Amino acid sequence: MARGLSYHLGMGKFILGSSLLLASLVLSGCTVEGEEAIPTPEASPTIDQNLVPTEPPVDVMDVDPAPYLSSYGDVIFKVGDGPTWCTMSEFDDFVTCEHKEFDAKYAPLPIPEDCQYTYGYQIRLRGNPVAESKMAYFTCANSNWSDASIAPVLESGHRITTFGFSCFVEDQAARCENSSGDFIVLGPNAWAMSD
């Protein structure tokens, strides 16, 4: 009986010791030889500029915006076969492209101190300047701007032009521009915006 008890106590100490060692390795950032460390946001590489569309393809296909018009007057489209969607709004005079936080594969952006919600997953482009505001910027979002559940897909190599904006899709990223040449880009792997 005593021998069995000491065996169980010894195994318990072994398991506890092994668990503490594993936890210290994980918390210290060490890895088992041959395995890669999981990158932290600070260590994540910058966005590969090859993933950022700059110009529509030479043979871009312009599409009629009418099939993308929502019941409340905005043009909404899903971006290729990816998780992103964009809303072109005449009334609000901006384009908003967005996806859910868990769909983003790029490194998280630092959240501004005054933002209590998500940041870095909803990007907006204004059509016209607003005093002391940027033309292109990420929003602090507590919900989706629009519902893309029934929006049609804008295929890669296609472009919509309406309400003073032009958006085209390359693979899973959308690039939208206003008449002044300001732009936003959003897809699961990359984002970009004009200054």
C-alpha positions as CSV (number, residue, x, y, z in Angstrom):
1,M,0.0,0.0,0.0
2,A,2.8,2.4,1.0
3,R,4.7,1.6,-2.2
4,G,1.6,2.3,-4.4
5,L,1.0,5.6,-2.6
6,S,4.6,6.7,-3.0
7,Y,4.4,5.8,-6.7
8,H,1.3,7.9,-7.2
9,L,2.9,10.8,-5.3
10,G,6.0,10.5,-7.4
11,M,4.0,10.5,-10.6
12,G,2.1,13.5,-9.4
13,K,5.3,15.4,-8.7
14,F,6.6,14.4,-12.2
15,I,3.4,15.6,-13.9
16,L,3.4,18.8,-11.9
17,G,7.1,19.4,-12.7
18,S,6.6,18.6,-16.4
19,S,3.6,21.0,-16.6
20,L,5.6,23.8,-14.9
21,L,8.5,23.3,-17.3
22,L,6.2,23.4,-20.3
23,A,4.5,26.5,-19.0
24,S,7.8,28.3,-18.4
25,L,8.9,27.4,-21.9
26,V,5.7,28.8,-23.5
27,L,5.7,31.9,-21.4
28,S,9.4,32.6,-22.0
29,G,9.0,32.3,-25.7
30,C,11.3,29.4,-26.1
31,T,10.5,26.7,-28.6
32,V,11.3,23.1,-29.0
33,E,14.2,22.7,-31.5
34,G,12.9,22.5,-35.0
35,E,9.6,24.3,-34.3
36,E,8.9,28.0,-35.1
37,A,7.8,30.4,-32.5
38,I,4.4,31.9,-32.7
39,P,5.0,35.5,-33.7
40,T,3.7,38.3,-31.4
41,P,2.2,41.4,-33.1
42,E,5.5,43.3,-32.4
43,A,7.5,40.6,-34.2
44,S,5.1,40.2,-37.1
45,P,6.6,41.1,-40.5
46,T,5.3,44.2,-42.4
47,I,2.7,43.7,-45.1
48,D,4.2,42.4,-48.3
49,Q,3.5,45.2,-50.8
50,N,3.0,42.6,-53.6
51,L,-0.3,41.8,-51.8
52,V,-1.5,45.4,-52.2
53,P,-3.2,46.1,-55.5
54,T,-2.1,49.3,-57.1
55,E,-3.8,49.4,-60.5
56,P,-6.7,47.4,-62.0
57,P,-5.6,44.9,-64.7
58,V,-5.4,46.2,-68.3
59,D,-8.4,44.0,-69.1
60,V,-10.5,45.0,-66.1
61,M,-14.2,44.4,-66.6
62,D,-16.4,47.3,-65.6
63,V,-19.7,46.1,-64.1
64,D,-23.1,47.7,-63.7
65,P,-23.6,48.8,-60.1
66,A,-27.4,48.2,-60.2
67,P,-27.3,44.5,-59.2
68,Y,-25.2,45.5,-56.1
69,L,-27.6,48.2,-55.0
70,S,-29.1,47.5,-51.5
71,S,-32.7,48.4,-50.5
72,Y,-31.4,51.5,-48.6
73,G,-29.4,52.9,-51.5
74,D,-25.9,51.7,-50.9
75,V,-23.8,49.5,-53.3
76,I,-22.5,46.5,-51.4
77,F,-20.2,43.8,-52.8
78,K,-18.3,40.8,-51.4
79,V,-14.6,40.9,-52.4
80,G,-13.9,37.9,-54.7
81,D,-13.9,34.6,-52.8
82,G,-12.5,36.2,-49.6
83,P,-14.1,37.3,-46.3
84,T,-14.0,41.1,-47.0
85,W,-16.9,43.2,-48.3
86,C,-17.3,46.9,-49.2
87,T,-20.1,49.4,-49.0
88,M,-20.2,52.4,-51.4
89,S,-22.5,55.1,-49.9
90,E,-23.8,58.1,-51.8
91,F,-25.6,59.5,-48.8
92,D,-22.7,59.2,-46.4
93,D,-20.1,60.1,-49.1
94,F,-17.7,57.3,-48.3
95,V,-16.7,53.7,-49.0
96,T,-16.2,51.3,-46.1
97,C,-14.4,48.0,-46.5
98,E,-14.5,45.5,-43.7
99,H,-14.1,42.0,-42.5
100,K,-14.4,40.2,-39.2
101,E,-11.4,40.4,-36.8
102,F,-10.8,36.6,-36.9
103,D,-10.6,36.7,-40.8
104,A,-7.6,39.1,-40.8
105,K,-4.2,37.4,-41.4
106,Y,-2.2,40.5,-41.1
107,A,-0.7,41.7,-37.7
108,P,-3.1,43.5,-35.4
109,L,-2.9,47.3,-35.4
110,P,-2.3,49.1,-32.1
111,I,-5.6,50.2,-30.8
112,P,-5.9,53.9,-30.1
113,E,-6.4,54.8,-26.4
114,D,-9.8,56.3,-27.0
115,C,-11.1,53.1,-28.8
116,Q,-13.0,50.6,-26.7
117,Y,-14.0,48.3,-29.6
118,T,-12.2,46.7,-32.5
119,Y,-9.7,48.5,-34.6
120,G,-8.0,47.6,-37.9
121,Y,-10.8,45.6,-39.5
122,Q,-12.9,48.4,-41.0
123,I,-11.3,51.0,-43.2
124,R,-13.0,54.0,-44.7
125,L,-12.4,56.4,-47.6
126,R,-14.2,59.8,-47.8
127,G,-15.3,61.2,-51.1
128,N,-14.7,64.8,-50.1
129,P,-12.6,66.5,-47.5
130,V,-14.0,67.1,-44.0
131,A,-12.4,69.7,-41.8
132,E,-9.5,68.3,-39.7
133,S,-10.2,64.7,-40.8
134,K,-8.2,62.3,-42.9
135,M,-9.5,61.1,-46.2
136,A,-8.7,57.4,-45.5
137,Y,-8.7,55.9,-42.0
138,F,-9.5,52.9,-39.9
139,T,-12.6,53.2,-37.8
140,C,-13.1,52.2,-34.1
141,A,-16.0,49.8,-34.8
142,N,-18.4,48.1,-32.4
143,S,-20.3,46.4,-35.2
144,N,-20.3,45.8,-38.9
145,W,-21.1,48.9,-41.0
146,S,-23.3,46.8,-43.4
147,D,-24.7,43.3,-43.8
148,A,-23.1,41.5,-46.7
149,S,-25.0,38.3,-46.2
150,I,-26.9,38.7,-49.5
151,A,-24.5,41.0,-51.3
152,P,-23.3,39.7,-54.7
153,V,-19.6,39.0,-55.3
154,L,-17.4,41.3,-57.3
155,E,-15.0,38.9,-58.9
156,S,-11.3,39.4,-59.2
157,G,-10.5,41.6,-62.3
158,H,-13.9,43.4,-62.0
159,R,-14.6,47.0,-61.2
160,I,-17.6,49.1,-60.0
161,T,-17.7,52.8,-60.4
162,T,-20.5,54.8,-58.7
163,F,-21.2,57.7,-56.3
164,G,-17.8,59.3,-57.2
165,F,-15.8,56.1,-56.2
166,S,-14.2,53.3,-58.1
167,C,-13.5,49.9,-56.6
168,F,-11.8,46.9,-58.2
169,V,-10.9,43.4,-56.9
170,E,-7.6,41.6,-57.2
171,D,-7.8,38.1,-55.8
172,Q,-9.2,38.6,-52.2
173,A,-8.4,42.3,-51.9
174,A,-10.4,45.4,-52.9
175,R,-8.9,48.8,-53.8
176,C,-11.2,51.8,-53.8
177,E,-10.4,55.3,-54.9
178,N,-12.2,58.6,-54.9
179,S,-12.1,61.2,-57.6
180,S,-9.0,62.9,-56.0
181,G,-7.0,59.7,-56.1
182,D,-7.1,58.9,-52.4
183,F,-7.5,55.2,-51.8
184,I,-8.0,52.3,-49.4
185,V,-7.1,48.6,-49.8
186,L,-8.4,45.8,-47.7
187,G,-8.2,42.0,-47.8
188,P,-7.5,39.2,-45.3
189,N,-3.8,39.4,-46.0
190,A,-3.2,43.1,-46.5
191,W,-4.4,46.7,-46.1
192,A,-3.2,50.1,-47.3
193,M,-4.4,53.6,-47.5
194,S,-3.3,57.0,-48.8
195,D,-1.9,59.6,-46.4
